[in-house]
Amino acid sequence: MIAALVPAKALDRAKGRLAALLTEGERRQLALAMLEDVIKALQAVPEIDSVAVISPDAEVLDAARALDAEAIEEPASVRGLNQALAYGLTVMSSSAPDTLLVVLADIPAVKPTDVKEVLDALAPDRGVVITPSSAKGTSALALRPPDVIPFRFGEQSFQNHKREAAARKIEHTIVRNEALANDIDEPADLKRLLEHPAETATHRLLARLGVAARLG
């Protein structure tokens, strides 16, 4: 059984580096639109049995439920993304998945074929697949079994995940995928996204907000 887990920040902390371009309300809308695109891409992959979202934000969790994803409330005692993922893995409703796929919530260009590329690269019995982000982080991480290495998301997480796998002598594969690598953090990321039109919730929102004109 393959379970997907998507961590999402509280909306009042969403995309602060876009503050010069988007209002707080617009940034909240953007975070929810990107989450929708990621959830729908995961749900369209037949190999994935369940999709869950973990977040401390009630509005995010309501959005996840509306999209038929499992919503996991992040406890106030949790500190940071790695603790949140570890907690989510222990309480998600999927009964003992043999594989876990973590995908970040801010890669709206992701398509089901991109997700399948990651899963197809995973060793059949025991392994890790790491998809680096453009900022040397990790956009997607596939683990079989789910606890084969600890989560090391954060600064330089691509190298840290590789290091954890190597230290445990776990077969690990690097999948470099443009759609997965291009997370949305800064105006230049939105400009790059708009250069590739698509029928996504994120593209529709950006069109409605007139972001292309703002970017010049």
ZAKEGU-468962 format. One record per atom (N, C-alpha, C): x, y, z; residue in three letters. Coordinates in steps of 0.001 Angstrom, whole numbers, plus 500000, padded with zeros to 6 digits. Example, Ala and Ser with C-alpha at 12.3 -4.5 7.8 and 13.67 -1.06 7.14 Angstrom:
513190494310507800ALA/512300495500507800ALA/513200496700507800ALA/512850497750507080SER/513670498940507140SER/512900500030507870SER/
***
This chain:
500839498806500000MET/500000500000500000MET/500875501246500000MET/500550502174499129ILE/501292503435499031ILE/500414504564499556ILE/500940505286500534ALA/500242506445501086ALA/501019507708500749ALA/500300508766500433ALA/500919510070500177ALA/500569511014501318ALA/501549511803501725LEU/501360512744502821LEU/501860514119502375LEU/500995515111502493VAL/501309516478502060VAL/501298517390503284VAL/502441517950503661PRO/502448518913504766PRO/502129520314504258PRO/501338521052505018ALA/500966522410504611ALA/501043523342505811ALA/501669524485505616LYS/501806525469506684LYS/500474526146506986LYS/500441526843508119ALA/499305527709508420ALA/499247528819507386ALA/498043529191506993LEU/497883530152505902LEU/498431531534506250LEU/498438531897507534ASP/498982533216507864ASP/500503533264507769ASP/501115532095507495ARG/502564532043507274ARG/502891531733505815ARG/501890531775504974ALA/502053531310503594ALA/502768532343502725ALA/503876531938502167LYS/504524532636501058LYS/504837534098501343LYS/505519534333502454GLY/505882535688502836GLY/506769536389501830GLY/507567535620501083ARG/508454536249500100ARG/507715536781498881ARG/506417536520498832LEU/505595537074497743LEU/504826538315498196LEU/505144538826499382ALA/504370539941499948ALA/504437541206499098ALA/505523541406498370ALA/505629542598497522ALA/504726542498496297ALA/504264541296495991LEU/503455541076494785LEU/501997540796495113LEU/501760540068496198LEU/500414539632496545LEU/500059540080497963LEU/498801540430498167THR/498334540747499510THR/498289539467500349THR/498091539633501646GLU/498000538442502510GLU/496845537548502079GLU/495699538159501764GLY/494561537364501322GLY/494848536620500033GLY/495543537254499126GLU/495891536602497854GLU/496891535474498084GLU/497799535667499008ARG/498763534602499304ARG/498063533394499923ARG/497075533639500741ARG/496288532541501305ARG/495567531785500196ARG/494967532534499269GLN/494294531883498136GLN/495276531060497314GLN/496473531611497119LEU/497485530901496336LEU/497881529596497010LEU/498087529632498321ALA/498464528420499039ALA/497395527342498890ALA/496132527727498975LEU/495049526755498842LEU/494931526231497414LEU/495142527087496428ALA/495086526638495033ALA/496205525651494732ALA/497393525944495210MET/498515525028494978MET/498281523691495668MET/497747523739496886LEU/497421522500497592LEU/496431521672496791LEU/495408522331496245GLU/494418521618495426GLU/495087520915494246GLU/495990521605493569ASP/496649521003492407ASP/497503519802492803ASP/498190519903493933VAL/499022518788494384VAL/498156517595494772VAL/497094517842495525ILE/496210516738495928ILE/495616516045494714ILE/495134516821493752LYS/494503516210492579LYS/495508515409491752LYS/496736515877491659ALA/497759515117490935ALA/498027513783491620ALA/498107513795492944LEU/498344512557493689LEU/497162511597493562LEU/495964512139493649GLN/494774511279493563GLN/494599510643492193GLN/495223511223491185ALA/495096510695489825ALA/496111509596489525ALA/496948509260490489VAL/497942508195490301VAL/497361506895490846VAL/497088505910490000PRO/496414504686490462PRO/497174503940491559PRO/498490504047491551GLU/499283503299492527GLU/499144503837493953GLU/498689505069494088ILE/498564505676495409ILE/497196505330496001ILE/497227504720497182ASP/495996504242497806ASP/495311505304498663ASP/496074506228499230SER/495462507251500074SER/496299508515500034SER/495622509651500194VAL/496284510955500225VAL/495836511671501498VAL/496809512136502267ALA/496516512850503507ALA/497249514186503513ALA/496655515146504196VAL/497262516467504385VAL/497410516694505874VAL/498580517131506312ILE/498777517501507707ILE/499066518995507792ILE/498340519673508688SER/498472521122508802SER/497925521566510154SER/498431522690510680PRO/497844523258511889PRO/496663524186511593PRO/496344524375510303ASP/495372525377509882ASP/494023524732509554ASP/492983525181510240ALA/491660524592510037ALA/491149524797508612ALA/491451525943508009GLU/490985526199506641GLU/491668525266505647GLU/492942525005505860VAL/493657524050505013VAL/493038522659505142VAL/492751522264506368LEU/492184520930506599LEU/490787520823505997LEU/490003521886506083ASP/488679521879505441ASP/488817521730503923ASP/489814522412503350ALA/490044522307501906ALA/490437520884501528ALA/491262520259502360ALA/491662518879502087ALA/490460517951502111ALA/489601518114503120ARG/488407517255503212ARG/487496517459502004ARG/487366518716501564ALA/486513519004500407ALA/487018518311499148ALA/488312518013499125LEU/488912517324497981LEU/489032515820498218LEU/488369515334499266ASP/488359513894499600ASP/489732513370499993ASP/490552514240500564ALA/491815513805501149ALA/491631513708502660ALA/492419512866503289GLU/492380512789504745GLU/492999514056505329GLU/492382514597506365ALA/492878515811507015ALA/493396515460508402ALA/494666515756508651ILE/495290515462509936ILE/495678516777510598ILE/495118517029511760GLU/495433518265512475GLU/496790518136513166GLU/497649519084512870GLU/498980519091513474GLU/498876519613514905GLU/499314518849515903PRO/499210519310517291PRO/500091520528517560PRO/499673521332518513ALA/500443522516518864ALA/501822522157519404ALA/501956520958519939SER/503244520537520510SER/504289520198519455SER/503851520025518206VAL/504778519666517126VAL/505635520872516774VAL/506923520634516554ARG/507851521694516189ARG/508517521361514857ARG/508106522060513818GLY/508778521918512541GLY/508206520839511652GLY/508644520904510399LEU/508107520025509357LEU/508407518557509623LEU/509601518242510070ASN/509969516837510255ASN/509157516178511365ASN/508942516898512452GLN/508096516362513510GLN/506660516200513021GLN/506195517152512224ALA/504832517064511702ALA/504655515820510836ALA/505622515562509978LEU/505539514381509110LEU/505587513086509931LEU/506464513048510926ALA/506563511858511769ALA/505246511605512494ALA/504642512692512983TYR/503342512550513648TYR/502287512086512647TYR/502237512725511482GLY/501252512356510476GLY/501328510892510087GLY/502533510383509988LEU/502713508978509611LEU/502119508045510665LEU/502207508431511928THR/501713507549512996THR/500196507538513102THR/499535508608512635VAL/498083508686512852VAL/497268508594511574VAL/497911508608510413MET/497134508565509170MET/496329507275509110MET/495170507340508480SER/494220506232508534SER/494663505030507710SER/495569505214506768SER/496057504077505977SER/496687503065506916SER/496218501835506869SER/496718500824507790SER/498067500311507314SER/499108500689508040ALA/500464500200507813ALA/500872500227506343ALA/500974501405505730PRO/501441501450504337PRO/502864500927504243PRO/503170500247503148ASP/504550499770502970ASP/505425500827502310ASP/504782501879501771THR/505504502951501079THR/504865504288501425THR/505713505285501668LEU/505221506627501928LEU/505812507584500902LEU/504971508427500338LEU/505408509477499431LEU/505060510819500050LEU/506077511619500338VAL/505867512969500838VAL/506043513937499672VAL/505047514790499460VAL/505116515794498407VAL/504749517138499028VAL/505562518150498794LEU/505287519461499361LEU/504089520110498666LEU/503487521071499333ALA/502204521613498878ALA/502334522793497931ALA/503564523153497566ASP/503746524371496762ASP/504395524097495413ASP/504050522952494817ILE/504573522626493478ILE/503378522390492538ILE/502686523473492167PRO/501412523332491458PRO/501511522812490035PRO/502711522778489479ALA/502847522273488107ALA/502937520748488061ALA/502952520097489212VAL/503121518646489235VAL/501954517951488530VAL/502277516926487788LYS/501283516127487075LYS/501375514680487557LYS/500338513895487347PRO/500394512481487748PRO/501597511743487167PRO/501992512073485947THR/503149511395485349THR/504438511715486105THR/504532512923486664ASP/505707513280487466ASP/505760512446488746ASP/504611512297489379VAL/504539511490490600VAL/504882510037490290VAL/504349509534489186LYS/504610508143488817LYS/506093507916488543LYS/506763508921487987GLU/508201508799487744GLU/508955508555489050GLU/508543509234490097VAL/509181509048491402VAL/508914507640491924VAL/507669507215491879LEU/507325505887492408LEU/507984504774491607LEU/508065504942490299ASP/508672503911489457ASP/510162503743489738ASP/510801504793490274ALA/512237504732490557ALA/512544504072491890ALA/511528503751492661LEU/511729503207494001LEU/512042501712493935LEU/513049501274494678ALA/513420499860494725ALA/512237499036495245ALA/512067497811494766PRO/510864497043495091PRO/510719496646496557PRO/511822496492497272ASP/511739496016498648ASP/512107497064499697ASP/513168497817499410ARG/513682498753500408ARG/514463499834499675ARG/514049501080499835GLY/514757502117499095GLY/514218503504499360GLY/514894504467498766VAL/514565505874498914VAL/514673506541497545VAL/513744507427497230VAL/513850508273496048VAL/513745509721496515VAL/514705510533496090ILE/514765511930496495ILE/514634512805495251ILE/513708513745495301THR/513556514699494210THR/513973516079494716THR/515092516603494217PRO/515565517892494727PRO/514738519056494207PRO/514638520076495034SER/514027521325494600SER/515104522214494001SER/514669523270493349SER/515635524173492718SER/516499524884493755SER/516039524929495008ALA/516786525605496072ALA/517587524623496928ALA/517852523417496385LYS/518651522382497057LYS/517934521757498243LYS/516615521940498262GLY/515816521238499246GLY/515295519943498662GLY/514186519450499214THR/513558518219498736THR/512091518508498476THR/511651518313497244SER/510251518550496891SER/509398517307497066SER/509999516144496830ALA/509286514883496985ALA/510255513846497521ALA/509745512994498390LEU/510565511954499013LEU/509740510688499104LEU/510218509624498484ALA/509535508336498540ALA/510351507380499409ALA/509672506731500340LEU/510345505868501312LEU/509677504498501354LEU/510476503463501247ARG/509960502087501354ARG/510928501264502193ARG/510537500899503411PRO/509297501214504110PRO/509289502675504573PRO/508181503161505132PRO/508074504580505458PRO/509093505098506464PRO/509650504216507284ASP/510626504650508284ASP/512049504260507917ASP/512307504049506636VAL/513624503560506214VAL/514730504571506517VAL/514419505870506450ILE/515322506929506920ILE/514471507975507640ILE/515062508760508517PRO/514304509840509158PRO/514101511014508199PRO/513053511778508449PHE/512815512990507653PHE/513856514041508000PHE/514378514690506961ARG/515378515729507155ARG/515053516962506305ARG/513770517296506209PHE/513375518474505444PHE/513901519727506121PHE/514166520744505301GLY/514732521982505798GLY/515871522423504899GLY/516683523312505381GLU/517804523817504599GLU/518746522677504212GLU/519114522631502933GLN/520030521604502413GLN/519475520184502603GLN/518150520046502554SER/517564518734502846SER/517878517693501782SER/518123518130500561PHE/518497517162499527PHE/519756516409499939PHE/520785517145500324GLN/522022516499500768GLN/521801515704502049GLN/520996516234502952ASN/520774515545504219ASN/520028514230504037ASN/519055514196503133HIS/518358512941502860HIS/519302511930502204HIS/520132512403501293LYS/521123511499500683LYS/522056510938501743LYS/522486511809502647ARG/523418511391503693ARG/522790510334504608ARG/521524510520504942GLU/520840509538505800GLU/520740508177505115GLU/520427508181503824ALA/520331506916503097ALA/521686506231502987ALA/522716507004502674ALA/524054506426502538ALA/524540505866503864ALA/524268506562504958ALA/524727506106506267ALA/524098504769506642ALA/522897504513506142ARG/522196503266506448ARG/522358502232505341ARG/523173502574504348LYS/523405501681503199LYS/522087501302502515LYS/521226502299502358ILE/519941502112501694ILE/520068502568500247ILE/519607501748499330GLU/519616502142497924GLU/518792503409497741GLU/519402504423497142HIS/518666505663496935HIS/518866506167495509HIS/517799506711494972THR/517770507189493599THR/517391508664493593THR/518051509411492739ILE/517750510830492579ILE/516920511005491313ILE/515758511605491439VAL/514910511900490286VAL/514857513419490125VAL/515424513900489052ARG/515415515341488777ARG/514285515624487796ARG/513259516261488312ASN/512044516499487549ASN/511700517985487646ASN/511569518645486512GLU/511402520092486505GLU/510140520523487231GLU/509040519840486989ALA/507783520243487624ALA/507861520104489139ALA/508485519033489610LEU/508621518830491043LEU/509650519776491654LEU/510654520133490892ALA/511725520980491427ALA/511285522418491627ALA/510311522855490836ASN/509971524280490817ASN/508882524609491835ASN/509285524722493092ASP/508345525170494104ASP/508170526681493996ASP/507086527159494563ILE/506732528578494422ILE/507064529312495717ILE/508074530166495660ASP/508472530941496833ASP/508599532432496532ASP/509017532772495318GLU/509337534152494971GLU/508641534545493664GLU/508556535842493374PRO/507904536277492127PRO/508467535601490882PRO/509772535367490842ALA/510362534719489667ALA/509799533315489461ALA/509440532651490550ASP/508852531314490437ASP/507474531386489784ASP/506697532408490149LEU/505385532586489520LEU/505533532928488039LEU/506525533752487728LYS/506746534108486323LYS/507066532866485498LYS/507916532009486033ARG/508265530766485338ARG/507048529872485181ARG/506217529809486223LEU/505009528989486142LEU/504077529496485047LEU/503917530812484959LEU/503004531391483968LEU/503510531234482539LEU/504785530972482382GLU/505334530722481045GLU/504907529364480497GLU/504298528552481350HIS/503831527216480942HIS/502343527101481282HIS/501477527619480416PRO/500038527600480698PRO/499522526178480947PRO/498569526082481873ALA/497972524783482178ALA/496616525008482810ALA/495786523966482787GLU/494465524039483402GLU/494576523586484849GLU/495058524473485703THR/495182524164487122THR/494481525235487941THR/494194524911489191ALA/493586525897490080ALA/494515527088490266ALA/495812526819490307THR/496782527897490499THR/496811528833489300THR/496853528290488109HIS/496854529136486916HIS/495572529966486830HIS/494450529356487173ARG/493178530098487111ARG/493179531245488119ARG/493699531000489303LEU/493772532058490309LEU/494686533190489856LEU/495853532843489349LEU/496799533874488906LEU/496220534708487773LEU/495465534062486903ALA/494814534808485814ALA/493765535757486372ALA/492983535275487337ARG/491935536111487917ARG/492513537318488663ARG/493684537117489279LEU/494325538199490030LEU/495158539131489137LEU/495324538762487883GLY/496118539597486975GLY/497598539635487343GLY/498110538503487800VAL/499501538451488280VAL/500500538654487136VAL/500176538189485941ALA/501092538359484823ALA/501374539851484570ALA/500331540658484649ALA/500510542108484441ALA/501330542716485571ALA/501134542262486782ARG/501907542782487916ARG/503392542454487768ARG/503645541274487206LEU/505043540862487028LEU/505718541611485876LEU/504912542210485023GLY/505467542954483890GLY/505955542059482806GLY/
***
